[in-house]
Amino acid sequence: MTLIDGKATAARVLEECRTSLTSLAASGVLPGLAVVLVGDDPASRAYVGSKDRTCRDLGMHSLKIELPASTTQEELLQVVRGLNADPAIHGILVQSPPPKHIDEAAIVRAIDPAKDVDGFHPENVARLALEDPSGFVPCTPLGCQRLLMEYKIPTEGTKVVVLGRSMIVGKPLALLLMAKGPGSNATVTVAHSRSRDLPAICREADILIPAIGKPKFVTADFVKEGAVVIDVGINRIADPSTKSGYRLVGDADFDAIASKCRAITPVPGGVGPMTIAMLISNTIKAARQIHGVAG
């Protein structure tokens, strides 16, 4: 069984980004990422802080905007419009989830598609479906694909089951893996909460990708011998033995299925680090496209 190391792979992606930044600097371009946080959710605050630190470590322009939970829809839209017009900003991310009174879909639609490095704007979703390389692919699906490619796990002609149909992971990941090209050309099934006999569907998978947000949901009867499992889930469960009182687990029961797997990602340390790395990569791509600098 191969343990797929997301931290090491993310580090390689960031080194590639560092090289690209040096190249862009020679053209007078400094990529800039703006991350907007509304409210004080601790997990979101930690995630935003990690993105900001990564940008600064690479020498990118980083703008972190923290707004109170009382921020209105119009106030947030004004912030987004200002970032759309800011020539120093090439990537815009409004951290999800926002407070309940915010219409998140309307905020996503307000972001300039050329700066939508999260890949959630309808124009970028369409570009993904049309296999237009100028669009932006959501960072977590892109990270999953990079892990498969890094570990030379073939996707062409293989059966992939994506467990979850969200617009953040499930649907874009299915589009990405069924597209033409390296790391794709797979036969993809998207299973979800209304699918009948989920274990039987998942046992058909050469590559199983749980992304449903249910801790340890995927057990041994979901996984066939020799399958690859890319676990997107990151869930907190109580654990009195730890200092924090909790620990992180995936959507798959790692201990129950690892022995059946050809390869598997751990949680933490698997897909998670890849998401930020691909965000940085997308921001550099946005800067290149906005300034017309070849990559």
Rosetta blueprint (number, residue, H / E / L):
1 M L
2 T E
3 L E
4 I L
5 D L
6 G H
7 K H
8 A H
9 T H
10 A H
11 A H
12 R H
13 V H
14 L H
15 E H
16 E H
17 C H
18 R H
19 T H
20 S H
21 L H
22 T H
23 S H
24 L H
25 A H
26 A H
27 S L
28 G L
29 V L
30 L L
31 P L
32 G E
33 L E
34 A E
35 V E
36 V E
37 L E
38 V E
39 G L
40 D L
41 D L
42 P H
43 A H
44 S H
45 R H
46 A H
47 Y H
48 V H
49 G H
50 S H
51 K H
52 D H
53 R H
54 T H
55 C H
56 R H
57 D H
58 L H
59 G L
60 M L
61 H E
62 S E
63 L E
64 K E
65 I E
66 E E
67 L E
68 P L
69 A L
70 S L
71 T L
72 T L
73 Q H
74 E H
75 E H
76 L H
77 L H
78 Q H
79 V H
80 V H
81 R H
82 G H
83 L H
84 N H
85 A L
86 D L
87 P L
88 A L
89 I L
90 H L
91 G E
92 I E
93 L E
94 V E
95 Q L
96 S L
97 P L
98 P L
99 P L
100 K L
101 H L
102 I L
103 D L
104 E H
105 A H
106 A H
107 I H
108 V H
109 R H
110 A H
111 I L
112 D L
113 P H
114 A H
115 K H
116 D L
117 V L
118 D L
119 G L
120 F L
121 H L
122 P H
123 E H
124 N H
125 V H
126 A H
127 R H
128 L H
129 A H
130 L L
131 E L
132 D L
133 P L
134 S L
135 G L
136 F L
137 V L
138 P L
139 C H
140 T H
141 P H
142 L H
143 G H
144 C H
145 Q H
146 R H
147 L H
148 L H
149 M H
150 E H
151 Y L
152 K L
153 I L
154 P L
155 T L
156 E L
157 G L
158 T L
159 K E
160 V E
161 V E
162 V E
163 L E
164 G L
165 R L
166 S L
167 M L
168 I L
169 V L
170 G H
171 K H
172 P H
173 L H
174 A H
175 L H
176 L H
177 L H
178 M H
179 A L
180 K L
181 G L
182 P L
183 G L
184 S L
185 N L
186 A L
187 T E
188 V E
189 T E
190 V E
191 A E
192 H L
193 S L
194 R L
195 S L
196 R L
197 D L
198 L H
199 P H
200 A H
201 I H
202 C H
203 R H
204 E L
205 A L
206 D L
207 I E
208 L E
209 I E
210 P E
211 A L
212 I L
213 G L
214 K L
215 P L
216 K L
217 F L
218 V E
219 T L
220 A H
221 D H
222 F H
223 V L
224 K L
225 E L
226 G L
227 A E
228 V E
229 V E
230 I L
231 D L
232 V L
233 G L
234 I L
235 N E
236 R E
237 I E
238 A E
239 D L
240 P L
241 S L
242 T L
243 K L
244 S L
245 G L
246 Y E
247 R E
248 L E
249 V E
250 G L
251 D L
252 A E
253 D L
254 F H
255 D H
256 A H
257 I H
258 A H
259 S H
260 K H
261 C E
262 R E
263 A E
264 I E
265 T L
266 P L
267 V L
268 P L
269 G L
270 G L
271 V H
272 G H
273 P H
274 M H
275 T H
276 I H
277 A H
278 M H
279 L H
280 I H
281 S H
282 N H
283 T H
284 I H
285 K H
286 A H
287 A H
288 R H
289 Q H
290 I H
291 H H
292 G L
293 V L
294 A L
295 G L
